[in-house]
Every structure is written in C-alpha cells, then in structure tokens.
Amino acid sequence: MSHAHDHGSEPAGHSHGHTHAPPKDFSAAFKIGIGLSLTIVVLQAVFGYVANSMALMADAGHNLSDVLSLVVAWGAANLARRPATERYTYGLRGSSIIAALFNAVFLLVVMGGISWEAIRRFYEPAVVEGRIVMAVAAAGIVISGFSAYLFASGRDRDLNLRGAFLHMLSDALVSVGVVVAGGLIALTGWHWLDPAVTLVIVAVIVYGTWGLLRESVGMALAGVPAGIDAGKVATYLSGLPGVSRIHDLHIWPMSTTEVALTCHLVMPGGHPGDGFTMDAAKALHDTFAIEHTTLQIELSEDADCALEQGHATPA
C-alpha cells in the first residue's frame, strides 16, 4: 500500500504531496460577533416588549439563537485546531460538522416557535408602536451587517464559518424587513402587518438555512462534499499512467474545511514508486481541494479486496 498525505512528519512507508497550515483563527471575529449580537438581542427584546411588536421580538429570538450558534461555531473552530491524538487520529476536526448541523437545526426550531406566535397574532391582534420598531431594527441592520463582514472572508471555504456568516447576514436582512413593517404600521395603522412580516421573515430565514442543513447532514453522513465531482475524480485516477482500473474509491469530509480520499489503483505493470503517489496527491489537492489522500497500489487484476463488495465507484 502506498500513501500520499499532507502532514509535516514522514513515517516510514509514506510519501507526502504537500503540507497545509492549520485553519485560520477567527476567534476575534467570534468574540466581536457574540458581543454585538447580545447587545442587539437586549435592545430588541426590551423595545419589542415596549412597542408590542412580534416582528421585533421575532428578530430578538433569531438573534438570541445566533448568539448560541456563534458560541457553538467558535467552540468547534477551536476544537478543529487541536492536534491529533492516539484515539482521535484526525484530531477533532469533525466537531465543525456537528456545529454546522446543530446551528441549522436549532435555527429551524426557533423559527417554528416564532411562526406559531405570529399566526396566533392574526387572531389576537395587538397595537404596535411602529416608530420604536423602526429605530431599533435600524440599529440591528448596522450591528448585524458589521458582524457578517467579520466572517465574510472565510465563508467560501468553511461551512462552519458560512453558517456564522449566514446567521449574521440574515439578521441584517430581517432587520430591513422589520424597518419596512414599522414604517408601514406607523403610516397606515395596519397592525396585522407585524405578524405578516414576521412570517415573511421566517420564510426567508428557513429558505437560507435549508442549504446549510442539507450540506451539513451530507457531511455528517460522510457524503462527498459539495463542490467535488466524484466522477471527475474517478476519471482522473483512472487516467493515471499505468492504471488499468480503480475501485473502492471513497471521498468524505474530515471537517468543514478538509476532505479525505482513499482509493485502490490496479497497476499490473508494477509499483510506480513514491513519486507517483506524491504527484497524484498534489494534483488531487490542486484540482479538487482534497487534503488527505491515501492510494493503495494493487499489481494483480485479480487482487480485488473484500472491501470492494457493496461500495460504489463513480463511473
């Protein structure tokens, strides 16, 4: 068996394609984001109660869920940076996947509760102070928008950070909706707009969260990460010089930022040497962003192992 990994040390029998730095530390962004979110939660809860606004209270509940989500995401990010141990040989990188899944599910549960209260408001309408709603929601736009900016640079390469970014961005967008609702209520006196806008806000948040939920569930089930075409990976490996065919190909996420691959390459012409596996690992990293590659070389066409049974290899 020949391996190509991206770790710094080189145990006997392994060849290495490249090295990688630990995940970027976003601790400062998390601290600021949590502090700002707590501030807006207090403002929205207090003035939502004073103004009797369900939309503002919904936004406060949403922001409170964001505080918990940021705490969970921050904890997972810190765990992901811990080194591997004898028991956790990949470290605790997988905690970032659990955090992303938790955040998606938790936010959907919170939105369910807010929807129920908004629907009740249609049957038991309440007088809403539109101007207070507008002022507090406007402050929320600024605070949440800045918090989203703090996570913007990491959202494309880390699902955990994308979850934090989407939470903050959705807060800003929700606050825009609340400002509009407050203005219309102040102008028209249509207090039913408050629960109506609340339901629209909930629909927007659920729509934005669904993709995060789907992708985090896929990662938790060791599915091929979004953005990686398993068929193209199989085609690349099958086309390597000396490879007659491949089998037992697996691609799965180790964390929200790192991907692992194992595959058996049938090479009847003989073992190609460590340089071959090193070059393959580098190509897989550069082309498909796969960090950890393990390749097993098999010299006989009849060397299929028992592990191949029941496993699908992309065509």
C-alpha contacts under 8 A as a table, 3 or more apart, distances in Angstrom:
res1	aa1	res2	aa2	distance
1	M	295	L	6.99
1	M	296	Q	4.43
1	M	297	I	5.56
1	M	298	E	7.76
2	S	13	G	7.05
2	S	14	H	6.43
2	S	15	S	7.49
2	S	274	D	7.31
2	S	277	T	7.07
2	S	294	T	7.06
2	S	295	L	5.64
2	S	296	Q	5.28
2	S	297	I	6.33
3	H	13	G	7.68
3	H	14	H	5.24
3	H	15	S	5.95
3	H	16	H	7.54
3	H	277	T	6.71
3	H	293	T	6.90
3	H	294	T	4.48
3	H	295	L	5.21
3	H	296	Q	6.93
4	A	14	H	6.42
4	A	15	S	5.03
4	A	16	H	4.70
4	A	17	G	5.87
4	A	277	T	5.63
4	A	278	M	5.57
4	A	280	A	7.95
4	A	281	A	5.71
4	A	292	H	7.36
4	A	293	T	5.36
4	A	294	T	5.39
4	A	295	L	6.83
5	H	14	H	7.60
5	H	15	S	6.79
5	H	16	H	4.81
5	H	17	G	6.14
5	H	18	H	7.31
5	H	281	A	7.20
5	H	291	E	7.60
5	H	292	H	5.20
5	H	293	T	5.48
5	H	294	T	6.72
6	D	16	H	5.66
6	D	17	G	5.90
6	D	18	H	4.86
6	D	19	T	4.65
6	D	20	H	6.56
6	D	291	E	6.59
6	D	292	H	6.05
6	D	293	T	7.93
7	H	10	E	7.47
7	H	16	H	7.25
7	H	18	H	7.46
7	H	19	T	5.65
7	H	20	H	7.30
8	G	19	T	6.06
10	E	14	H	6.36
10	E	15	S	7.09
10	E	16	H	7.36
11	P	14	H	5.91
14	H	274	D	7.78
15	S	274	D	5.68
15	S	275	G	7.65
15	S	277	T	6.99
15	S	278	M	6.01
16	H	277	T	7.89
16	H	278	M	5.45
16	H	281	A	7.62
17	G	277	T	7.60
17	G	278	M	4.31
17	G	279	D	6.35
17	G	280	A	7.71
17	G	281	A	5.22
17	G	282	K	5.01
18	H	281	A	7.87
18	H	282	K	6.47
22	P	81	R	6.38
23	P	80	A	7.77
23	P	81	R	6.50
25	D	28	A	7.92
25	D	77	A	7.83
26	F	29	A	5.26
26	F	30	F	6.31
26	F	74	W	7.96
26	F	151	F	7.86
27	S	30	F	5.09
27	S	31	K	6.18
27	S	74	W	6.87
28	A	31	K	5.13
28	A	32	I	6.21
29	A	32	I	5.28
29	A	33	G	5.89
29	A	147	S	7.71
29	A	150	L	5.51
29	A	151	F	6.79
30	F	33	G	5.01
30	F	34	I	5.96
30	F	70	L	6.54
30	F	71	V	7.64
30	F	74	W	6.21
31	K	34	I	5.30
31	K	35	G	6.21
32	I	35	G	5.16
32	I	36	L	6.11
32	I	147	S	7.40
33	G	36	L	5.27
33	G	37	S	5.99
33	G	70	L	7.60
33	G	147	S	5.14
33	G	150	L	7.68
34	I	37	S	5.12
34	I	38	L	6.13
34	I	67	V	5.55
34	I	70	L	6.46
34	I	71	V	7.34
35	G	38	L	5.28
35	G	39	T	6.37
36	L	39	T	5.07
36	L	40	I	6.41
36	L	143	I	6.38
36	L	144	S	7.67
36	L	147	S	7.39
37	S	40	I	5.25
37	S	41	V	6.13
37	S	63	N	6.23
37	S	64	L	7.38
37	S	66	D	7.32
37	S	67	V	6.12
37	S	143	I	7.52
37	S	144	S	7.19
38	L	41	V	5.05
38	L	42	V	6.37
38	L	63	N	7.71
38	L	64	L	7.11
38	L	67	V	6.67
39	T	42	V	5.43
39	T	43	L	6.42
40	I	43	L	5.00
40	I	44	Q	5.96
40	I	60	A	7.38
40	I	63	N	7.47
40	I	139	A	7.76
40	I	140	G	6.13
40	I	143	I	7.42
41	V	44	Q	5.25
41	V	45	A	5.92
41	V	60	A	4.88
41	V	61	G	7.44
41	V	63	N	5.85
41	V	64	L	6.02
42	V	45	A	5.24
42	V	46	V	6.05
42	V	60	A	7.62
43	L	46	V	5.44
43	L	47	F	6.02
43	L	136	V	6.89
44	Q	47	F	5.32
44	Q	48	G	5.35
44	Q	56	L	5.94
44	Q	57	M	6.38
44	Q	59	D	7.21
44	Q	60	A	5.24
44	Q	136	V	6.36
44	Q	137	A	7.51
45	A	48	G	5.04
45	A	49	Y	6.14
45	A	56	L	7.32
45	A	57	M	5.68
45	A	60	A	5.58
46	V	49	Y	5.35
46	V	50	V	6.35
47	F	50	V	4.75
47	F	51	A	5.80
47	F	56	L	7.93
47	F	132	I	7.05
47	F	133	V	7.42
47	F	136	V	7.30
48	G	51	A	5.14
48	G	52	N	5.63
48	G	53	S	5.04
48	G	54	M	7.00
48	G	55	A	7.92
48	G	56	L	5.09
48	G	57	M	5.22
48	G	133	V	7.00
49	Y	52	N	4.93
49	Y	53	S	6.67
49	Y	57	M	7.30
50	V	53	S	7.94
51	A	128	V	5.50
51	A	129	E	4.62
51	A	130	G	7.37
51	A	132	I	6.30
51	A	133	V	6.73
52	N	126	A	6.96
52	N	127	V	6.63
52	N	128	V	5.18
52	N	129	E	6.85
53	S	56	L	5.32
53	S	57	M	6.27
53	S	128	V	5.40
53	S	129	E	7.20
53	S	133	V	7.05
53	S	194	D	6.65
54	M	57	M	4.91
54	M	58	A	5.87
54	M	117	E	7.94
54	M	118	A	6.75
54	M	194	D	6.29
54	M	195	P	6.32
54	M	198	T	7.11
55	A	58	A	4.97
55	A	59	D	6.23
55	A	178	V	6.34
55	A	194	D	5.56
55	A	195	P	6.35
55	A	197	V	6.75
55	A	198	T	4.90
56	L	59	D	5.02
56	L	60	A	6.20
56	L	133	V	6.49
56	L	137	A	7.27
56	L	178	V	6.76
57	M	60	A	4.87
57	M	61	G	6.15
58	A	61	G	5.05
58	A	62	H	6.11
58	A	114	I	5.96
58	A	198	T	6.82
59	D	62	H	4.95
59	D	63	N	6.10
59	D	171	D	7.29
59	D	174	V	6.93
59	D	175	S	7.13
60	A	63	N	5.05
60	A	64	L	6.08
61	G	64	L	5.00
61	G	65	S	6.27
61	G	110	V	7.34
61	G	114	I	7.89
62	H	65	S	5.19
62	H	66	D	6.34
62	H	107	L	7.46
62	H	110	V	7.06
62	H	111	M	7.47
62	H	171	D	7.42
63	N	66	D	4.79
63	N	67	V	6.38
63	N	171	D	6.77
64	L	67	V	5.12
64	L	68	L	6.68
65	S	68	L	5.25
65	S	69	S	6.07
65	S	106	F	7.41
65	S	107	L	6.46
65	S	110	V	7.27
66	D	69	S	4.76
66	D	70	L	5.92
66	D	107	L	7.97
66	D	164	A	7.82
66	D	167	H	6.14
66	D	168	M	7.46
67	V	70	L	5.17
67	V	71	V	6.26
68	L	71	V	5.07
68	L	72	V	6.22
69	S	72	V	5.11
69	S	73	A	6.01
69	S	99	A	7.91
69	S	102	F	7.95
69	S	103	N	5.39
69	S	164	A	7.25
70	L	73	A	4.96
70	L	74	W	5.87
70	L	164	A	6.17
71	V	74	W	5.13
71	V	75	G	6.13
72	V	75	G	5.13
72	V	76	A	6.17
72	V	99	A	5.93
72	V	103	N	7.83
73	A	76	A	5.08
73	A	77	A	6.08
73	A	96	S	6.92
73	A	99	A	5.59
73	A	100	A	7.13
73	A	160	N	6.23
73	A	161	L	7.40
73	A	164	A	7.17
74	W	77	A	5.03
74	W	78	N	6.28
75	G	78	N	5.20
75	G	79	L	6.23
76	A	79	L	4.98
76	A	80	A	6.05
76	A	93	R	7.87
76	A	95	S	5.25
76	A	96	S	4.82
76	A	99	A	6.23
77	A	80	A	5.13
77	A	81	R	6.68
77	A	95	S	7.88
77	A	96	S	6.21
77	A	160	N	7.79
78	N	81	R	5.36
78	N	82	R	7.02
79	L	82	R	5.42
79	L	92	L	5.61
79	L	93	R	6.68
79	L	95	S	6.81
79	L	96	S	7.96
80	A	91	G	6.97
80	A	92	L	5.09
80	A	93	R	3.99
80	A	94	G	7.14
80	A	95	S	6.65
80	A	96	S	6.71
80	A	255	S	7.76
81	R	91	G	7.98
81	R	92	L	7.62
81	R	93	R	7.18
82	R	91	G	6.15
82	R	92	L	6.56
82	R	93	R	7.96
83	P	90	Y	7.92
83	P	91	G	5.33
83	P	92	L	7.81
84	A	88	Y	5.77
84	A	89	T	4.98
84	A	90	Y	5.25
84	A	91	G	3.70
84	A	92	L	7.30
85	T	88	Y	4.98
85	T	89	T	5.29
85	T	90	Y	7.59
85	T	91	G	6.24
86	E	89	T	5.63
88	Y	91	G	5.02
88	Y	92	L	6.77
90	Y	93	R	6.87
90	Y	254	M	7.63
92	L	95	S	5.80
93	R	96	S	6.13
93	R	97	I	7.98
93	R	254	M	6.29
93	R	255	S	4.90
93	R	256	T	7.84
94	G	97	I	5.39
94	G	98	I	6.78
94	G	254	M	5.68
94	G	255	S	4.57
94	G	256	T	7.47
95	S	98	I	5.03
95	S	99	A	6.18
95	S	255	S	7.19
96	S	99	A	5.01
96	S	100	A	6.25
96	S	160	N	5.87
96	S	255	S	5.90
96	S	256	T	5.88
97	I	100	A	5.18
97	I	101	L	6.26
97	I	159	L	7.75
97	I	160	N	6.97
97	I	216	S	6.18
97	I	219	M	6.62
97	I	220	A	6.35
97	I	255	S	5.83
97	I	256	T	5.67
98	I	101	L	5.16
98	I	102	F	6.06
98	I	216	S	7.74
98	I	220	A	7.09
99	A	102	F	5.04
99	A	103	N	6.08
99	A	160	N	6.85
100	A	103	N	5.21
100	A	104	A	6.32
100	A	159	L	6.80
100	A	160	N	5.18
100	A	163	G	6.32
100	A	212	L	7.41
100	A	213	L	7.74
100	A	216	S	5.96
101	L	104	A	5.28
101	L	105	V	6.27
101	L	212	L	7.68
101	L	213	L	6.06
101	L	216	S	5.08
101	L	217	V	6.38
101	L	220	A	7.89
102	F	105	V	5.27
102	F	106	F	5.86
103	N	106	F	5.17
103	N	107	L	6.03
103	N	163	G	7.31
104	A	107	L	5.38
104	A	108	L	6.39
104	A	163	G	7.78
104	A	209	T	6.06
104	A	210	W	7.57
104	A	212	L	6.28
104	A	213	L	5.16
105	V	108	L	5.22
105	V	109	V	6.31
105	V	213	L	6.93
106	F	109	V	5.15
106	F	110	V	6.29
107	L	110	V	5.13
107	L	111	M	6.20
107	L	209	T	7.76
108	L	111	M	5.07
108	L	112	G	6.24
108	L	206	V	6.42
108	L	209	T	7.56
109	V	112	G	5.08
109	V	113	G	6.60
110	V	113	G	5.31
110	V	114	I	6.39
111	M	114	I	5.05
111	M	115	S	6.05
111	M	202	V	5.91
111	M	205	I	7.94
111	M	206	V	7.47
112	G	115	S	5.15
112	G	116	W	6.38
113	G	116	W	5.24
113	G	117	E	6.53
114	I	117	E	5.22
114	I	118	A	6.18
114	I	198	T	7.96
114	I	202	V	7.76
115	S	118	A	5.05
115	S	119	I	6.19
115	S	198	T	7.40
115	S	199	L	6.07
115	S	202	V	6.88
116	W	119	I	5.29
116	W	120	R	6.35
117	E	120	R	5.06
117	E	121	R	6.35
118	A	121	R	5.05
118	A	122	F	6.92
118	A	195	P	4.71
118	A	196	A	7.44
118	A	198	T	6.44
118	A	199	L	6.76
119	I	122	F	5.44
119	I	123	Y	7.37
119	I	195	P	6.81
120	R	123	Y	5.52
120	R	124	E	6.30
121	R	124	E	4.76
121	R	125	P	5.08
121	R	126	A	7.22
121	R	192	W	7.87
121	R	195	P	6.17
122	F	125	P	5.59
122	F	192	W	6.48
122	F	195	P	6.69
125	P	191	H	7.00
125	P	192	W	6.59
126	A	191	H	6.82
127	V	191	H	6.11
128	V	185	I	7.48
128	V	191	H	6.18
128	V	194	D	7.63
129	E	132	I	5.76
129	E	133	V	6.49
129	E	182	G	7.56
129	E	185	I	7.87
129	E	186	A	7.21
130	G	133	V	5.07
130	G	134	M	6.23
130	G	181	A	7.58
130	G	182	G	4.07
130	G	183	G	6.01
130	G	184	L	7.65
130	G	185	I	5.43
130	G	186	A	4.77
131	R	134	M	5.10
131	R	135	A	6.32
131	R	182	G	6.14
131	R	183	G	6.78
131	R	186	A	6.35
132	I	135	A	5.24
132	I	136	V	6.28
132	I	182	G	7.74
133	V	136	V	5.51
133	V	137	A	6.00
133	V	178	V	7.07
133	V	179	V	6.69
133	V	182	G	5.36
134	M	137	A	5.24
134	M	138	A	6.00
134	M	178	V	6.80
134	M	179	V	4.39
134	M	180	V	7.40
134	M	181	A	7.86
134	M	182	G	5.07
134	M	183	G	6.46
135	A	138	A	5.22
135	A	139	A	6.57
135	A	179	V	7.52
136	V	139	A	5.22
136	V	140	G	6.43
137	A	140	G	4.83
137	A	141	I	6.41
137	A	175	S	4.96
137	A	176	V	7.05
137	A	178	V	6.08
137	A	179	V	5.63
138	A	141	I	5.17
138	A	142	V	6.84
138	A	175	S	6.63
138	A	176	V	7.15
138	A	179	V	6.36
139	A	142	V	5.43
139	A	143	I	6.35
140	G	143	I	5.16
140	G	144	S	5.79
140	G	171	D	7.50
140	G	172	A	6.48
140	G	175	S	5.94
141	I	144	S	5.46
141	I	145	G	5.75
141	I	171	D	7.32
141	I	172	A	4.47
141	I	173	L	7.24
141	I	175	S	5.52
141	I	176	V	6.54
142	V	145	G	5.22
142	V	146	F	6.22
142	V	172	A	7.33
143	I	146	F	5.38
143	I	147	S	6.29
143	I	172	A	7.80
144	S	147	S	4.97
144	S	148	A	6.13
144	S	168	M	5.28
144	S	169	L	6.57
144	S	171	D	5.79
144	S	172	A	5.05
145	G	148	A	5.17
145	G	149	Y	6.38
145	G	168	M	6.73
145	G	169	L	6.17
145	G	171	D	7.81
145	G	172	A	5.42
146	F	149	Y	5.04
146	F	150	L	6.62
147	S	150	L	5.28
147	S	151	F	7.17
147	S	165	F	7.89
147	S	168	M	6.03
148	A	151	F	5.54
148	A	152	A	6.25
148	A	164	A	7.67
148	A	165	F	5.03
148	A	166	L	7.40
148	A	167	H	7.82
148	A	168	M	4.76
148	A	169	L	5.36
149	Y	152	A	5.01
149	Y	153	S	7.85
149	Y	165	F	7.68
150	L	153	S	7.42
151	F	154	G	5.74
151	F	155	R	6.43
151	F	161	L	6.40
151	F	162	R	7.51
151	F	164	A	6.98
151	F	165	F	5.35
152	A	155	R	5.46
152	A	162	R	7.89
152	A	165	F	6.31
153	S	156	D	7.39
154	G	157	R	5.93
154	G	158	D	6.11
154	G	161	L	5.98
154	G	162	R	7.06
155	R	158	D	5.61
155	R	159	L	6.72
155	R	160	N	7.96
155	R	161	L	5.25
155	R	162	R	4.09
155	R	163	G	7.83
155	R	165	F	6.57
156	D	159	L	7.55
156	D	162	R	6.86
157	R	256	T	7.89
157	R	257	T	6.02
158	D	161	L	5.32
158	D	162	R	6.10
158	D	256	T	5.23
158	D	257	T	4.94
159	L	162	R	4.79
159	L	163	G	6.11
159	L	212	L	7.75
159	L	216	S	7.78
159	L	256	T	5.10
159	L	257	T	7.11
160	N	163	G	5.17
160	N	164	A	6.63
160	N	256	T	6.16
161	L	164	A	5.01
161	L	165	F	6.10
162	R	165	F	4.91
162	R	166	L	5.98
163	G	166	L	5.17
163	G	167	H	6.16
163	G	212	L	6.85
164	A	167	H	5.17
164	A	168	M	6.38
165	F	168	M	5.27
165	F	169	L	6.03
166	L	169	L	5.00
166	L	170	S	5.80
166	L	208	G	7.60
166	L	209	T	7.93
167	H	170	S	5.28
167	H	171	D	6.27
168	M	171	D	5.05
168	M	172	A	6.53
169	L	172	A	5.17
169	L	173	L	6.33
170	S	173	L	5.02
170	S	174	V	5.89
170	S	205	I	6.48
170	S	208	G	7.93
171	D	174	V	5.09
171	D	175	S	6.12
172	A	175	S	5.14
172	A	176	V	6.43
173	L	176	V	5.09
173	L	177	G	6.57
174	V	177	G	5.12
174	V	178	V	6.32
174	V	201	I	5.85
175	S	178	V	4.90
175	S	179	V	6.16
176	V	179	V	5.16
176	V	180	V	6.40
177	G	180	V	5.14
177	G	181	A	6.19
177	G	197	V	7.03
177	G	201	I	7.13
178	V	181	A	4.96
178	V	182	G	6.03
178	V	197	V	7.18
179	V	182	G	5.12
179	V	183	G	6.20
180	V	183	G	5.17
180	V	184	L	6.25
181	A	184	L	5.19
181	A	185	I	6.10
181	A	193	L	6.39
181	A	194	D	6.39
181	A	197	V	6.51
182	G	185	I	5.16
182	G	186	A	6.14
182	G	194	D	7.72
183	G	186	A	5.14
183	G	187	L	6.23
184	L	187	L	5.08
184	L	188	T	5.83
184	L	189	G	7.52
184	L	190	W	7.48
184	L	193	L	7.83
185	I	188	T	5.27
185	I	189	G	4.79
185	I	190	W	5.27
185	I	191	H	5.93
185	I	193	L	6.79
185	I	194	D	7.75
186	A	189	G	5.78
190	W	193	L	5.89
191	H	194	D	5.81
192	W	195	P	5.93
192	W	196	A	6.35
193	L	196	A	4.90
193	L	197	V	5.82
194	D	197	V	5.40
194	D	198	T	6.22
195	P	198	T	4.79
195	P	199	L	6.32
196	A	199	L	5.32
196	A	200	V	6.48
197	V	200	V	4.96
197	V	201	I	6.07
198	T	201	I	5.03
198	T	202	V	6.21
199	L	202	V	4.97
199	L	203	A	6.17
200	V	203	A	5.08
200	V	204	V	6.29
201	I	204	V	5.21
201	I	205	I	6.28
202	V	205	I	5.15
202	V	206	V	6.07
203	A	206	V	5.18
203	A	207	Y	6.07
204	V	207	Y	5.17
204	V	208	G	6.25
205	I	208	G	5.13
205	I	209	T	6.04
206	V	209	T	5.01
206	V	210	W	6.03
207	Y	210	W	5.43
207	Y	211	G	7.63
208	G	211	G	6.47
208	G	212	L	7.55
209	T	212	L	5.23
209	T	213	L	6.23
210	W	213	L	5.05
210	W	214	R	6.11
211	G	214	R	5.11
211	G	215	E	6.09
212	L	215	E	5.29
212	L	216	S	5.97
213	L	216	S	5.23
213	L	217	V	6.02
214	R	217	V	5.30
214	R	218	G	6.24
215	E	218	G	5.02
215	E	219	M	6.24
215	E	225	P	7.70
215	E	226	A	7.19
216	S	219	M	5.01
216	S	220	A	6.10
217	V	220	A	5.01
217	V	221	L	6.25
218	G	221	L	5.18
218	G	222	A	6.38
218	G	223	G	5.05
218	G	224	V	7.58
218	G	225	P	7.36
219	M	222	A	4.96
219	M	223	G	5.42
219	M	224	V	7.39
219	M	225	P	6.48
219	M	252	W	7.38
219	M	253	P	6.00
219	M	256	T	7.86
220	A	223	G	7.49
222	A	251	I	7.94
222	A	252	W	4.97
222	A	253	P	6.12
223	G	251	I	7.38
223	G	252	W	5.63
223	G	253	P	7.31
224	V	228	I	6.83
224	V	230	A	7.16
224	V	251	I	5.46
224	V	252	W	5.11
224	V	253	P	7.01
225	P	228	I	5.96
225	P	251	I	7.95
225	P	252	W	6.59
225	P	253	P	6.26
225	P	259	V	7.69
228	I	288	F	6.26
229	D	232	K	5.39
229	D	233	V	6.46
230	A	233	V	5.02
230	A	234	A	6.17
230	A	251	I	7.50
230	A	314	P	6.17
231	G	234	A	5.10
231	G	235	T	6.16
231	G	314	P	5.04
231	G	315	A	5.78
232	K	235	T	4.93
232	K	236	Y	6.13
233	V	236	Y	5.13
233	V	237	L	6.30
233	V	284	L	7.81
233	V	288	F	7.67
234	A	237	L	5.22
234	A	238	S	5.99
234	A	246	I	7.67
234	A	249	L	7.59
234	A	313	T	7.58
234	A	314	P	6.14
234	A	315	A	6.89
235	T	238	S	5.12
235	T	239	G	6.13
235	T	315	A	7.54
236	Y	239	G	5.22
236	Y	240	L	6.63
237	L	240	L	5.44
237	L	243	V	7.74
237	L	246	I	7.28
237	L	265	L	7.83
238	S	243	V	6.00
238	S	244	S	6.97
238	S	245	R	5.57
238	S	246	I	5.98
238	S	265	L	7.86
239	G	243	V	6.72
240	L	243	V	5.65
242	G	267	M	5.54
242	G	268	P	7.47
242	G	269	G	6.42
243	V	246	I	7.40
243	V	265	L	6.24
243	V	266	V	5.70
243	V	267	M	4.78
243	V	268	P	7.74
244	S	265	L	7.79
244	S	266	V	5.77
244	S	267	M	5.91
244	S	268	P	7.34
245	R	265	L	6.38
245	R	266	V	5.51
245	R	267	M	7.72
246	I	249	L	7.45
246	I	263	C	7.12
246	I	264	H	5.65
246	I	265	L	4.68
246	I	266	V	5.89
247	H	263	C	6.42
247	H	264	H	5.37
247	H	265	L	6.80
247	H	308	E	6.80
247	H	313	T	5.92
248	D	262	T	7.62
248	D	263	C	5.48
248	D	264	H	5.91
248	D	307	L	7.09
248	D	308	E	5.24
248	D	311	H	6.26
248	D	312	A	7.06
248	D	313	T	6.08
249	L	261	L	7.33
249	L	262	T	5.80
249	L	263	C	4.29
249	L	264	H	6.80
249	L	312	A	7.57
249	L	313	T	5.55
249	L	314	P	7.76
250	H	261	L	5.52
250	H	262	T	5.30
250	H	263	C	6.37
250	H	313	T	7.87
251	I	259	V	7.10
251	I	260	A	5.78
251	I	261	L	4.52
251	I	262	T	6.80
252	W	259	V	5.79
252	W	260	A	5.53
252	W	261	L	6.63
253	P	256	T	6.78
253	P	257	T	7.71
253	P	258	E	5.97
253	P	259	V	4.38
253	P	260	A	6.11
254	M	257	T	7.68
254	M	258	E	5.48
254	M	259	V	5.49
254	M	260	A	6.38
255	S	258	E	5.25
255	S	259	V	7.12
258	E	290	I	6.96
258	E	291	E	5.88
258	E	292	H	7.83
259	V	289	A	7.34
259	V	290	I	4.95
259	V	291	E	5.44
259	V	292	H	6.42
260	A	290	I	5.97
260	A	291	E	5.98
260	A	292	H	4.50
260	A	293	T	5.86
261	L	290	I	7.04
261	L	292	H	6.17
261	L	293	T	4.83
261	L	294	T	6.18
262	T	293	T	5.95
262	T	294	T	4.69
262	T	295	L	5.72
262	T	296	Q	7.79
263	C	294	T	6.66
263	C	295	L	5.13
263	C	296	Q	6.23
264	H	295	L	5.85
264	H	296	Q	4.61
264	H	297	I	5.96
264	H	298	E	6.91
265	L	295	L	6.94
265	L	296	Q	6.02
265	L	297	I	5.00
265	L	298	E	5.99
266	V	297	I	6.07
266	V	298	E	4.71
266	V	299	L	5.86
266	V	300	S	6.76
266	V	301	E	6.45
267	M	270	G	6.02
267	M	271	H	6.96
267	M	297	I	6.64
267	M	298	E	5.91
267	M	299	L	4.97
267	M	300	S	7.14
267	M	301	E	7.90
268	P	298	E	7.44
268	P	299	L	4.50
268	P	300	S	5.48
268	P	301	E	6.68
269	G	299	L	6.98
270	G	299	L	5.88
271	H	297	I	6.82
271	H	299	L	7.02
272	P	275	G	7.62
272	P	276	F	5.90
273	G	276	F	5.75
273	G	277	T	7.26
274	D	277	T	5.36
274	D	278	M	6.16
275	G	278	M	5.04
275	G	279	D	6.09
276	F	279	D	5.30
276	F	280	A	6.19
277	T	280	A	4.99
277	T	281	A	6.05
277	T	295	L	7.06
278	M	281	A	5.19
278	M	282	K	6.27
279	D	282	K	5.14
279	D	283	A	6.17
280	A	283	A	5.11
280	A	284	L	6.13
281	A	284	L	5.12
281	A	285	H	6.16
281	A	292	H	7.80
281	A	293	T	5.83
282	K	285	H	5.07
282	K	286	D	6.06
283	A	286	D	5.12
283	A	287	T	5.80
283	A	288	F	7.88
284	L	287	T	5.33
284	L	288	F	5.32
284	L	289	A	6.53
284	L	290	I	5.69
284	L	291	E	7.94
284	L	293	T	7.92
285	H	288	F	5.55
285	H	289	A	4.35
285	H	290	I	4.55
285	H	291	E	5.69
286	D	289	A	5.74
286	D	290	I	7.80
290	I	293	T	7.08
298	E	301	E	7.74
298	E	303	A	6.43
299	L	303	A	7.40
300	S	303	A	5.18
301	E	304	D	7.42
304	D	308	E	6.84
305	C	308	E	5.83
306	A	309	Q	5.79
307	L	310	G	7.65
307	L	311	H	7.42
308	E	311	H	5.47
308	E	312	A	7.98
